Amino acid sequence: MRRGTFVRWGIPIAAAAVIGAAIGAGPVIAAVSGDPVLPERSAQQLLADAVAAVERTGGPLPMSGTVRQTASLGLPALPQMGGESPLALLSGSHEVKVWYGAHDRLRVAMPTQMNETNLIVNGGEAWYWDSDSNTATKIKVKAGAGLAHEPATPAPSDLTPQAAAAQLLAKADEHTAIGVANTAEVAGRPAYQLVLRPKAEASLVQEVRLALDGETYVPLQVQVFAKGSAEPAFQVGFTQVTFTPPAEENFTFTPPAGAKVEERTLGGEEISGKAEKHAEEARAAAEGLKVVGEGWSSVAVVEVPDGALTGRPSGGESADAEGRAVLDNVLKSATPVSGAWGSGKLIKTKLVTVLLTDDGRLLAGAVTPEEIVKVAGTR
């Protein structure tokens, strides 16, 4: 199964999550009500149906809805952050509204208590609206910048849905037990629930529940449960969804009277330079990354440059300051640990354990502290 198939399948959810879907504690996605019963399907049949639906439609279905993301990771109290900061996803509760008409017709709105931001893409025109600063930014793509792209399409060499599902399940079965429930309801729609349970005892994950719409097989909700918890530690899903083409008015935007109007070109030298710098940093990080173990019990190990975790931000930018404040807060709650491998600081959440060693290594994984410490002793 090609990765592009599932990328196209999840565009509305992914777009919402990236631009500002949120987090909070407790169950917030629509719960089971009336126990709707769908025809029984095995995990293999369900995945085959889902892949076949994607291939049949050629991409995500036109839709509109509200997505809510929540997290209760057990982190220490975090400093206040702007709603648009990626770090805001670590706490609080946010929603996004999504309208999807086609690959070039998308709108994502993130309302908060005090303001609202909107990203509107309509063909070759795109706007970003921030009501807090009363600023409308018209986004242009520089010709030849290579930033525009067509949606991925299936290649002739793609496997059949049945074979792809069988391959996925066979691979998952190495580390995962898989089951299906046909009595879930999400956003008022009957849904199948695919349940994945790690086999590794060292994993902090108890199970992952993926809800698929009973009619369209579109993913409606993902929940991750930590061991020992009755409520999900992380979840993202629709609270309301309609699979009909959104009205044209949802993709039109005119700056309000008195708003500040700006223009920004993607692909300009400044943006291209930043993209190249980020790419270099990503390559360097990948080269220094080592993964120990397999499946749910795998641990990532990376060398941390001197001062990267103790130095102060150099640019004075707000994102750097927010990141530093969060890191300082988390490090205050870290537990000193030591062993034959040396010493360091251990940070544990419901789903992830992180070890910062004094010899400059960072180890992270969805595993128990005992497993992280064990990995620290291997070079």
LINKAMO-V198695 format. One record per backbone hydrogen bond with DSSP energy under -1.0 kcal/mol. CO is the residue of the C=O (numbers start at 1). NH is the residue of the N-H. If there is no record, write none. Layout:
<<CO;NH> <CO;NH>>
This chain:
<<2;5> <3;7> <4;8> <5;9> <6;10> <8;11> <10;14> <11;15> <12;16> <13;17> <14;18> <15;19> <16;20> <16;21> <42;46> <43;47> <44;48> <45;49> <46;50> <47;51> <48;52> <49;53> <50;54> <51;55> <52;56> <53;57> <54;58> <63;100> <64;242> <65;98> <66;239> <66;240> <67;96> <68;237> <70;235> <73;350> <82;85> <85;88> <86;89> <87;90> <88;91> <94;69> <96;67> <97;109> <98;65> <99;107> <100;63> <102;105> <104;123> <105;101> <105;102> <106;121> <107;99> <108;119> <109;97> <110;117> <115;112> <116;131> <117;110> <118;129> <119;108> <120;127> <121;106> <122;125> <125;122> <126;139> <127;120> <128;137> <129;118> <130;135> <134;260> <135;130> <136;262> <137;128> <138;264> <140;266> <142;145> <155;158> <160;164> <161;165> <162;166> <163;167> <164;168> <165;169> <166;170> <167;171> <168;172> <169;173> <171;174> <172;175> <172;176> <175;199> <177;197> <179;195> <181;193> <182;38> <184;191> <186;189> <189;186> <190;214> <191;184> <192;212> <193;181> <194;210> <195;179> <196;208> <197;177> <200;203> <202;368> <204;227> <207;225> <208;196> <209;223> <210;194> <211;220> <211;221> <212;192> <213;217> <218;213> <220;238> <221;211> <222;236> <223;209> <224;233> <224;234> <225;206> <225;207> <226;229> <233;72> <234;224> <235;70> <236;222> <237;68> <240;66> <242;64> <242;244> <247;250> <248;251> <256;259> <260;136> <262;138> <264;140> <265;268> <266;142> <268;272> <269;273> <270;274> <271;275> <272;276> <273;277> <274;278> <275;279> <276;280> <277;281> <278;282> <279;283> <280;284> <281;285> <282;286> <283;287> <284;288> <290;301> <292;299> <294;297> <295;298> <299;292> <300;364> <301;290> <302;362> <305;308> <307;311> <317;321> <318;322> <319;323> <320;324> <321;325> <322;326> <323;327> <324;328> <325;329> <326;330> <327;331> <328;332> <331;334> <335;346> <337;344> <339;342> <342;339> <343;358> <344;337> <345;356> <346;335> <347;354> <352;349> <353;365> <354;347> <355;363> <356;345> <357;360> <360;304> <361;357> <362;302> <363;355> <364;300> <365;353> <365;367> <366;204> <368;372> <369;373> <370;374> <371;375> <372;376> <375;378>>
